[in-house]
Amino acid sequence: MVVLYAGLDVSLELTSICVVDEEGRMVLEAKAASEPDASADALCEAAGEFVRVGL
């Protein structure tokens, strides 16, 4: 199992998403519309289990 950590930088229109693994290696860098479904879809692109997601 890959342990993942995500950081979301939320603005009115776009959310910047950065996902790293437990070693600090970048797994995903993306932008999505600032809507729950769009952010969730972007996070689902990373394979692993999220242990922490920060805003």
PDB file of N, CA, C, O and CB in Angstrom:
ATOM      1  N   MET A   1       0.844  -1.181   0.000  1.00  0.00           N
ATOM      2  CA  MET A   1       0.000   0.000   0.000  1.00  0.00           C
ATOM      3  C   MET A   1       0.894   1.250   0.000  1.00  0.00           C
ATOM      4  O   MET A   1       1.846   1.345   0.775  1.00  0.00           O
ATOM      5  CB  MET A   1      -0.963  -0.005   1.230  1.00  0.00           C
ATOM      6  N   VAL A   2       0.577   2.180  -0.860  1.00  0.00           N
ATOM      7  CA  VAL A   2       1.297   3.449  -0.933  1.00  0.00           C
ATOM      8  C   VAL A   2       0.558   4.467  -0.066  1.00  0.00           C
ATOM      9  O   VAL A   2      -0.637   4.705  -0.244  1.00  0.00           O
ATOM     10  CB  VAL A   2       1.421   3.952  -2.416  1.00  0.00           C
ATOM     11  N   VAL A   3       1.286   5.055   0.867  1.00  0.00           N
ATOM     12  CA  VAL A   3       0.720   6.076   1.751  1.00  0.00           C
ATOM     13  C   VAL A   3       0.877   7.430   1.068  1.00  0.00           C
ATOM     14  O   VAL A   3       1.964   7.780   0.606  1.00  0.00           O
ATOM     15  CB  VAL A   3       1.416   6.068   3.163  1.00  0.00           C
ATOM     16  N   LEU A   4      -0.221   8.192   1.009  1.00  0.00           N
ATOM     17  CA  LEU A   4      -0.213   9.473   0.313  1.00  0.00           C
ATOM     18  C   LEU A   4      -0.646  10.617   1.226  1.00  0.00           C
ATOM     19  O   LEU A   4      -1.444  10.447   2.148  1.00  0.00           O
ATOM     20  CB  LEU A   4      -1.120   9.411  -0.905  1.00  0.00           C
ATOM     21  N   TYR A   5      -0.086  11.788   0.928  1.00  0.00           N
ATOM     22  CA  TYR A   5      -0.449  13.033   1.595  1.00  0.00           C
ATOM     23  C   TYR A   5      -0.789  14.046   0.507  1.00  0.00           C
ATOM     24  O   TYR A   5      -0.091  14.135  -0.503  1.00  0.00           O
ATOM     25  CB  TYR A   5       0.713  13.556   2.529  1.00  0.00           C
ATOM     26  N   ALA A   6      -1.859  14.808   0.712  1.00  0.00           N
ATOM     27  CA  ALA A   6      -2.279  15.772  -0.306  1.00  0.00           C
ATOM     28  C   ALA A   6      -2.407  17.166   0.308  1.00  0.00           C
ATOM     29  O   ALA A   6      -2.824  17.333   1.454  1.00  0.00           O
ATOM     30  CB  ALA A   6      -3.621  15.340  -0.947  1.00  0.00           C
ATOM     31  N   GLY A   7      -2.033  18.149  -0.492  1.00  0.00           N
ATOM     32  CA  GLY A   7      -2.222  19.539  -0.123  1.00  0.00           C
ATOM     33  C   GLY A   7      -3.066  20.214  -1.189  1.00  0.00           C
ATOM     34  O   GLY A   7      -2.796  20.072  -2.382  1.00  0.00           O
ATOM     35  N   LEU A   8      -4.082  20.944  -0.767  1.00  0.00           N
ATOM     36  CA  LEU A   8      -4.968  21.634  -1.696  1.00  0.00           C
ATOM     37  C   LEU A   8      -4.908  23.132  -1.429  1.00  0.00           C
ATOM     38  O   LEU A   8      -5.098  23.576  -0.297  1.00  0.00           O
ATOM     39  CB  LEU A   8      -6.422  21.111  -1.570  1.00  0.00           C
ATOM     40  N   ASP A   9      -4.644  23.901  -2.468  1.00  0.00           N
ATOM     41  CA  ASP A   9      -4.639  25.356  -2.389  1.00  0.00           C
ATOM     42  C   ASP A   9      -5.904  25.826  -3.106  1.00  0.00           C
ATOM     43  O   ASP A   9      -5.960  25.859  -4.335  1.00  0.00           O
ATOM     44  CB  ASP A   9      -3.322  25.985  -3.030  1.00  0.00           C
ATOM     45  N   VAL A  10      -6.902  26.184  -2.329  1.00  0.00           N
ATOM     46  CA  VAL A  10      -8.241  26.467  -2.867  1.00  0.00           C
ATOM     47  C   VAL A  10      -8.423  27.961  -3.113  1.00  0.00           C
ATOM     48  O   VAL A  10      -8.133  28.786  -2.246  1.00  0.00           O
ATOM     49  CB  VAL A  10      -9.330  25.953  -1.904  1.00  0.00           C
ATOM     50  N   SER A  11      -8.908  28.297  -4.309  1.00  0.00           N
ATOM     51  CA  SER A  11      -9.310  29.665  -4.617  1.00  0.00           C
ATOM     52  C   SER A  11     -10.753  29.620  -5.122  1.00  0.00           C
ATOM     53  O   SER A  11     -11.378  28.559  -5.104  1.00  0.00           O
ATOM     54  CB  SER A  11      -8.346  30.327  -5.680  1.00  0.00           C
ATOM     55  N   LEU A  12     -11.277  30.731  -5.563  1.00  0.00           N
ATOM     56  CA  LEU A  12     -12.678  30.761  -5.979  1.00  0.00           C
ATOM     57  C   LEU A  12     -12.964  29.872  -7.189  1.00  0.00           C
ATOM     58  O   LEU A  12     -13.996  29.202  -7.232  1.00  0.00           O
ATOM     59  CB  LEU A  12     -13.083  32.177  -6.292  1.00  0.00           C
ATOM     60  N   GLU A  13     -12.070  29.858  -8.163  1.00  0.00           N
ATOM     61  CA  GLU A  13     -12.334  29.115  -9.397  1.00  0.00           C
ATOM     62  C   GLU A  13     -11.542  27.826  -9.536  1.00  0.00           C
ATOM     63  O   GLU A  13     -12.069  26.823 -10.017  1.00  0.00           O
ATOM     64  CB  GLU A  13     -12.045  29.981 -10.564  1.00  0.00           C
ATOM     65  N   LEU A  14     -10.266  27.842  -9.114  1.00  0.00           N
ATOM     66  CA  LEU A  14      -9.408  26.669  -9.291  1.00  0.00           C
ATOM     67  C   LEU A  14      -8.787  26.231  -7.969  1.00  0.00           C
ATOM     68  O   LEU A  14      -8.524  27.047  -7.086  1.00  0.00           O
ATOM     69  CB  LEU A  14      -8.308  26.964 -10.311  1.00  0.00           C
ATOM     70  N   THR A  15      -8.560  24.927  -7.855  1.00  0.00           N
ATOM     71  CA  THR A  15      -7.852  24.353  -6.721  1.00  0.00           C
ATOM     72  C   THR A  15      -6.589  23.692  -7.247  1.00  0.00           C
ATOM     73  O   THR A  15      -6.651  22.853  -8.146  1.00  0.00           O
ATOM     74  CB  THR A  15      -8.746  23.332  -5.942  1.00  0.00           C
ATOM     75  N   SER A  16      -5.444  24.067  -6.690  1.00  0.00           N
ATOM     76  CA  SER A  16      -4.173  23.424  -7.031  1.00  0.00           C
ATOM     77  C   SER A  16      -3.987  22.253  -6.075  1.00  0.00           C
ATOM     78  O   SER A  16      -4.184  22.384  -4.867  1.00  0.00           O
ATOM     79  CB  SER A  16      -2.962  24.436  -6.944  1.00  0.00           C
ATOM     80  N   ILE A  17      -3.605  21.103  -6.633  1.00  0.00           N
ATOM     81  CA  ILE A  17      -3.495  19.870  -5.857  1.00  0.00           C
ATOM     82  C   ILE A  17      -2.083  19.321  -5.988  1.00  0.00           C
ATOM     83  O   ILE A  17      -1.549  19.211  -7.092  1.00  0.00           O
ATOM     84  CB  ILE A  17      -4.538  18.819  -6.324  1.00  0.00           C
ATOM     85  N   CYS A  18      -1.487  18.979  -4.860  1.00  0.00           N
ATOM     86  CA  CYS A  18      -0.174  18.340  -4.848  1.00  0.00           C
ATOM     87  C   CYS A  18      -0.271  17.106  -3.948  1.00  0.00           C
ATOM     88  O   CYS A  18      -0.711  17.196  -2.802  1.00  0.00           O
ATOM     89  CB  CYS A  18       0.950  19.333  -4.347  1.00  0.00           C
ATOM     90  N   VAL A  19       0.143  15.959  -4.480  1.00  0.00           N
ATOM     91  CA  VAL A  19       0.117  14.711  -3.723  1.00  0.00           C
ATOM     92  C   VAL A  19       1.536  14.165  -3.665  1.00  0.00           C
ATOM     93  O   VAL A  19       2.216  14.071  -4.686  1.00  0.00           O
ATOM     94  CB  VAL A  19      -0.864  13.670  -4.364  1.00  0.00           C
ATOM     95  N   VAL A  20       1.980  13.804  -2.459  1.00  0.00           N
ATOM     96  CA  VAL A  20       3.301  13.209  -2.265  1.00  0.00           C
ATOM     97  C   VAL A  20       3.142  11.886  -1.531  1.00  0.00           C
ATOM     98  O   VAL A  20       2.147  11.648  -0.846  1.00  0.00           O
ATOM     99  CB  VAL A  20       4.244  14.168  -1.479  1.00  0.00           C
ATOM    100  N   ASP A  21       4.168  11.015  -1.696  1.00  0.00           N
ATOM    101  CA  ASP A  21       4.151   9.749  -0.972  1.00  0.00           C
ATOM    102  C   ASP A  21       4.878   9.923   0.355  1.00  0.00           C
ATOM    103  O   ASP A  21       5.300  11.029   0.694  1.00  0.00           O
ATOM    104  CB  ASP A  21       4.801   8.616  -1.814  1.00  0.00           C
ATOM    105  N   GLU A  22       5.028   8.826   1.114  1.00  0.00           N
ATOM    106  CA  GLU A  22       5.630   8.923   2.447  1.00  0.00           C
ATOM    107  C   GLU A  22       7.110   9.282   2.421  1.00  0.00           C
ATOM    108  O   GLU A  22       7.672   9.666   3.447  1.00  0.00           O
ATOM    109  CB  GLU A  22       5.453   7.625   3.175  1.00  0.00           C
ATOM    110  N   GLU A  23       7.748   9.161   1.255  1.00  0.00           N
ATOM    111  CA  GLU A  23       9.146   9.542   1.094  1.00  0.00           C
ATOM    112  C   GLU A  23       9.282  11.010   0.656  1.00  0.00           C
ATOM    113  O   GLU A  23      10.394  11.533   0.578  1.00  0.00           O
ATOM    114  CB  GLU A  23       9.826   8.622   0.073  1.00  0.00           C
ATOM    115  N   GLY A  24       8.154  11.670   0.373  1.00  0.00           N
ATOM    116  CA  GLY A  24       8.166  13.057  -0.066  1.00  0.00           C
ATOM    117  C   GLY A  24       8.274  13.225  -1.578  1.00  0.00           C
ATOM    118  O   GLY A  24       8.424  14.341  -2.076  1.00  0.00           O
ATOM    119  N   ARG A  25       8.198  12.104  -2.308  1.00  0.00           N
ATOM    120  CA  ARG A  25       8.250  12.175  -3.777  1.00  0.00           C
ATOM    121  C   ARG A  25       6.883  12.591  -4.312  1.00  0.00           C
ATOM    122  O   ARG A  25       5.850  12.092  -3.865  1.00  0.00           O
ATOM    123  CB  ARG A  25       8.684  10.803  -4.392  1.00  0.00           C
ATOM    124  N   MET A  26       6.890  13.513  -5.276  1.00  0.00           N
ATOM    125  CA  MET A  26       5.647  13.984  -5.869  1.00  0.00           C
ATOM    126  C   MET A  26       4.997  12.875  -6.694  1.00  0.00           C
ATOM    127  O   MET A  26       5.631  12.265  -7.555  1.00  0.00           O
ATOM    128  CB  MET A  26       5.902  15.225  -6.741  1.00  0.00           C
ATOM    129  N   VAL A  27       3.739  12.635  -6.415  1.00  0.00           N
ATOM    130  CA  VAL A  27       2.961  11.614  -7.118  1.00  0.00           C
ATOM    131  C   VAL A  27       2.028  12.264  -8.132  1.00  0.00           C
ATOM    132  O   VAL A  27       1.805  11.724  -9.216  1.00  0.00           O
ATOM    133  CB  VAL A  27       2.155  10.759  -6.120  1.00  0.00           C
ATOM    134  N   LEU A  28       1.483  13.425  -7.776  1.00  0.00           N
ATOM    135  CA  LEU A  28       0.514  14.099  -8.638  1.00  0.00           C
ATOM    136  C   LEU A  28       0.571  15.596  -8.392  1.00  0.00           C
ATOM    137  O   LEU A  28       0.650  16.052  -7.251  1.00  0.00           O
ATOM    138  CB  LEU A  28      -0.916  13.562  -8.393  1.00  0.00           C
ATOM    139  N   GLU A  29       0.529  16.350  -9.478  1.00  0.00           N
ATOM    140  CA  GLU A  29       0.383  17.802  -9.421  1.00  0.00           C
ATOM    141  C   GLU A  29      -0.688  18.150 -10.440  1.00  0.00           C
ATOM    142  O   GLU A  29      -0.543  17.867 -11.629  1.00  0.00           O
ATOM    143  CB  GLU A  29       1.751  18.560  -9.715  1.00  0.00           C
ATOM    144  N   ALA A  30      -1.772  18.770  -9.964  1.00  0.00           N
ATOM    145  CA  ALA A  30      -2.903  19.021 -10.864  1.00  0.00           C
ATOM    146  C   ALA A  30      -3.653  20.276 -10.427  1.00  0.00           C
ATOM    147  O   ALA A  30      -3.434  20.818  -9.343  1.00  0.00           O
ATOM    148  CB  ALA A  30      -3.862  17.804 -10.893  1.00  0.00           C
ATOM    149  N   LYS A  31      -4.536  20.712 -11.303  1.00  0.00           N
ATOM    150  CA  LYS A  31      -5.479  21.796 -11.005  1.00  0.00           C
ATOM    151  C   LYS A  31      -6.863  21.281 -11.351  1.00  0.00           C
ATOM    152  O   LYS A  31      -7.041  20.540 -12.318  1.00  0.00           O
ATOM    153  CB  LYS A  31      -5.137  23.120 -11.804  1.00  0.00           C
ATOM    154  N   ALA A  32      -7.843  21.683 -10.551  1.00  0.00           N
ATOM    155  CA  ALA A  32      -9.219  21.266 -10.780  1.00  0.00           C
ATOM    156  C   ALA A  32     -10.137  22.428 -10.421  1.00  0.00           C
ATOM    157  O   ALA A  32      -9.755  23.346  -9.695  1.00  0.00           O
ATOM    158  CB  ALA A  32      -9.573  19.990  -9.949  1.00  0.00           C
ATOM    159  N   ALA A  33     -11.339  22.366 -10.941  1.00  0.00           N
ATOM    160  CA  ALA A  33     -12.341  23.374 -10.572  1.00  0.00           C
ATOM    161  C   ALA A  33     -12.571  23.297  -9.064  1.00  0.00           C
ATOM    162  O   ALA A  33     -12.501  22.214  -8.482  1.00  0.00           O
ATOM    163  CB  ALA A  33     -13.687  23.156 -11.358  1.00  0.00           C
ATOM    164  N   SER A  34     -12.843  24.426  -8.433  1.00  0.00           N
ATOM    165  CA  SER A  34     -13.064  24.461  -6.978  1.00  0.00           C
ATOM    166  C   SER A  34     -14.463  23.992  -6.635  1.00  0.00           C
ATOM    167  O   SER A  34     -15.285  24.744  -6.110  1.00  0.00           O
ATOM    168  CB  SER A  34     -12.837  25.876  -6.425  1.00  0.00           C
ATOM    169  N   GLU A  35     -14.710  22.734  -6.944  1.00  0.00           N
ATOM    170  CA  GLU A  35     -15.968  22.060  -6.642  1.00  0.00           C
ATOM    171  C   GLU A  35     -15.613  20.699  -6.057  1.00  0.00           C
ATOM    172  O   GLU A  35     -14.630  20.095  -6.487  1.00  0.00           O
ATOM    173  CB  GLU A  35     -16.884  21.923  -7.924  1.00  0.00           C
ATOM    174  N   PRO A  36     -16.370  20.201  -5.103  1.00  0.00           N
ATOM    175  CA  PRO A  36     -16.024  18.934  -4.452  1.00  0.00           C
ATOM    176  C   PRO A  36     -15.807  17.768  -5.422  1.00  0.00           C
ATOM    177  O   PRO A  36     -14.838  17.022  -5.281  1.00  0.00           O
ATOM    178  CB  PRO A  36     -17.102  18.568  -3.483  1.00  0.00           C
ATOM    179  N   ASP A  37     -16.687  17.605  -6.389  1.00  0.00           N
ATOM    180  CA  ASP A  37     -16.570  16.476  -7.318  1.00  0.00           C
ATOM    181  C   ASP A  37     -15.310  16.569  -8.171  1.00  0.00           C
ATOM    182  O   ASP A  37     -14.653  15.557  -8.413  1.00  0.00           O
ATOM    183  CB  ASP A  37     -17.796  16.407  -8.221  1.00  0.00           C
ATOM    184  N   ALA A  38     -14.972  17.755  -8.621  1.00  0.00           N
ATOM    185  CA  ALA A  38     -13.783  17.932  -9.457  1.00  0.00           C
ATOM    186  C   ALA A  38     -12.514  17.654  -8.657  1.00  0.00           C
ATOM    187  O   ALA A  38     -11.590  17.019  -9.165  1.00  0.00           O
ATOM    188  CB  ALA A  38     -13.740  19.353 -10.040  1.00  0.00           C
ATOM    189  N   SER A  39     -12.462  18.120  -7.420  1.00  0.00           N
ATOM    190  CA  SER A  39     -11.299  17.863  -6.574  1.00  0.00           C
ATOM    191  C   SER A  39     -11.184  16.378  -6.253  1.00  0.00           C
ATOM    192  O   SER A  39     -10.086  15.823  -6.276  1.00  0.00           O
ATOM    193  CB  SER A  39     -11.384  18.681  -5.278  1.00  0.00           C
ATOM    194  N   ALA A  40     -12.296  15.738  -5.956  1.00  0.00           N
ATOM    195  CA  ALA A  40     -12.292  14.303  -5.655  1.00  0.00           C
ATOM    196  C   ALA A  40     -11.829  13.498  -6.862  1.00  0.00           C
ATOM    197  O   ALA A  40     -11.049  12.557  -6.715  1.00  0.00           O
ATOM    198  CB  ALA A  40     -13.692  13.838  -5.217  1.00  0.00           C
ATOM    199  N   ASP A  41     -12.297  13.854  -8.046  1.00  0.00           N
ATOM    200  CA  ASP A  41     -11.880  13.152  -9.262  1.00  0.00           C
ATOM    201  C   ASP A  41     -10.375  13.277  -9.480  1.00  0.00           C
ATOM    202  O   ASP A  41      -9.718  12.305  -9.854  1.00  0.00           O
ATOM    203  CB  ASP A  41     -12.634  13.699 -10.482  1.00  0.00           C
ATOM    204  N   ALA A  42      -9.833  14.458  -9.248  1.00  0.00           N
ATOM    205  CA  ALA A  42      -8.391  14.670  -9.419  1.00  0.00           C
ATOM    206  C   ALA A  42      -7.608  13.849  -8.403  1.00  0.00           C
ATOM    207  O   ALA A  42      -6.593  13.245  -8.750  1.00  0.00           O
ATOM    208  CB  ALA A  42      -8.040  16.166  -9.280  1.00  0.00           C
ATOM    209  N   LEU A  43      -8.060  13.818  -7.162  1.00  0.00           N
ATOM    210  CA  LEU A  43      -7.368  13.043  -6.129  1.00  0.00           C
ATOM    211  C   LEU A  43      -7.417  11.542  -6.412  1.00  0.00           C
ATOM    212  O   LEU A  43      -6.490  10.814  -6.057  1.00  0.00           O
ATOM    213  CB  LEU A  43      -7.980  13.329  -4.762  1.00  0.00           C
ATOM    214  N   CYS A  44      -8.482  11.080  -7.043  1.00  0.00           N
ATOM    215  CA  CYS A  44      -8.609   9.650  -7.369  1.00  0.00           C
ATOM    216  C   CYS A  44      -7.602   9.199  -8.424  1.00  0.00           C
ATOM    217  O   CYS A  44      -7.399   7.999  -8.607  1.00  0.00           O
ATOM    218  CB  CYS A  44     -10.018   9.350  -7.856  1.00  0.00           C
ATOM    219  N   GLU A  45      -6.972  10.143  -9.117  1.00  0.00           N
ATOM    220  CA  GLU A  45      -5.958   9.786 -10.114  1.00  0.00           C
ATOM    221  C   GLU A  45      -4.694   9.222  -9.459  1.00  0.00           C
ATOM    222  O   GLU A  45      -3.927   8.513 -10.110  1.00  0.00           O
ATOM    223  CB  GLU A  45      -5.601  11.010 -10.963  1.00  0.00           C
ATOM    224  N   ALA A  46      -4.474   9.529  -8.188  1.00  0.00           N
ATOM    225  CA  ALA A  46      -3.303   9.031  -7.460  1.00  0.00           C
ATOM    226  C   ALA A  46      -3.649   7.670  -6.848  1.00  0.00           C
ATOM    227  O   ALA A  46      -4.659   7.521  -6.160  1.00  0.00           O
ATOM    228  CB  ALA A  46      -2.851  10.048  -6.350  1.00  0.00           C
ATOM    229  N   ALA A  47      -2.791   6.684  -7.111  1.00  0.00           N
ATOM    230  CA  ALA A  47      -3.024   5.337  -6.587  1.00  0.00           C
ATOM    231  C   ALA A  47      -2.395   5.214  -5.209  1.00  0.00           C
ATOM    232  O   ALA A  47      -1.189   5.404  -5.051  1.00  0.00           O
ATOM    233  CB  ALA A  47      -2.453   4.258  -7.545  1.00  0.00           C
ATOM    234  N   GLY A  48      -3.197   4.903  -4.230  1.00  0.00           N
ATOM    235  CA  GLY A  48      -2.711   4.732  -2.874  1.00  0.00           C
ATOM    236  C   GLY A  48      -3.783   5.113  -1.879  1.00  0.00           C
ATOM    237  O   GLY A  48      -4.932   5.370  -2.239  1.00  0.00           O
ATOM    238  N   GLU A  49      -3.383   5.145  -0.618  1.00  0.00           N
ATOM    239  CA  GLU A  49      -4.324   5.479   0.453  1.00  0.00           C
ATOM    240  C   GLU A  49      -3.900   6.792   1.104  1.00  0.00           C
ATOM    241  O   GLU A  49      -2.771   6.939   1.570  1.00  0.00           O
ATOM    242  CB  GLU A  49      -4.394   4.338   1.513  1.00  0.00           C
ATOM    243  N   PHE A  50      -4.829   7.737   1.123  1.00  0.00           N
ATOM    244  CA  PHE A  50      -4.554   9.033   1.734  1.00  0.00           C
ATOM    245  C   PHE A  50      -4.635   8.922   3.250  1.00  0.00           C
ATOM    246  O   PHE A  50      -5.615   8.415   3.797  1.00  0.00           O
ATOM    247  CB  PHE A  50      -5.538  10.102   1.218  1.00  0.00           C
ATOM    248  N   VAL A  51      -3.603   9.398   3.911  1.00  0.00           N
ATOM    249  CA  VAL A  51      -3.623   9.430   5.378  1.00  0.00           C
ATOM    250  C   VAL A  51      -3.852  10.846   5.878  1.00  0.00           C
ATOM    251  O   VAL A  51      -4.263  11.046   7.021  1.00  0.00           O
ATOM    252  CB  VAL A  51      -2.311   8.872   5.953  1.00  0.00           C
ATOM    253  N   ARG A  52      -3.586  11.841   5.017  1.00  0.00           N
ATOM    254  CA  ARG A  52      -3.810  13.226   5.415  1.00  0.00           C
ATOM    255  C   ARG A  52      -4.029  14.077   4.174  1.00  0.00           C
ATOM    256  O   ARG A  52      -3.306  13.960   3.185  1.00  0.00           O
ATOM    257  CB  ARG A  52      -2.621  13.765   6.247  1.00  0.00           C
ATOM    258  N   VAL A  53      -5.049  14.945   4.245  1.00  0.00           N
ATOM    259  CA  VAL A  53      -5.321  15.917   3.192  1.00  0.00           C
ATOM    260  C   VAL A  53      -5.471  17.270   3.879  1.00  0.00           C
ATOM    261  O   VAL A  53      -6.298  17.440   4.775  1.00  0.00           O
ATOM    262  CB  VAL A  53      -6.613  15.536   2.352  1.00  0.00           C
ATOM    263  N   GLY A  54      -4.654  18.229   3.443  1.00  0.00           N
ATOM    264  CA  GLY A  54      -4.689  19.544   4.083  1.00  0.00           C
ATOM    265  C   GLY A  54      -5.100  20.613   3.096  1.00  0.00           C
ATOM    266  O   GLY A  54      -4.830  20.517   1.898  1.00  0.00           O
ATOM    267  N   LEU A  55      -5.762  21.640   3.622  1.00  0.00           N
ATOM    268  CA  LEU A  55      -6.187  22.770   2.803  1.00  0.00           C
ATOM    269  C   LEU A  55      -5.273  23.937   3.049  1.00  0.00           C
ATOM    270  O   LEU A  55      -5.454  25.000   2.456  1.00  0.00           O
ATOM    271  CB  LEU A  55      -7.643  23.157   3.095  1.00  0.00           C
TER     272      LEU A  55
END
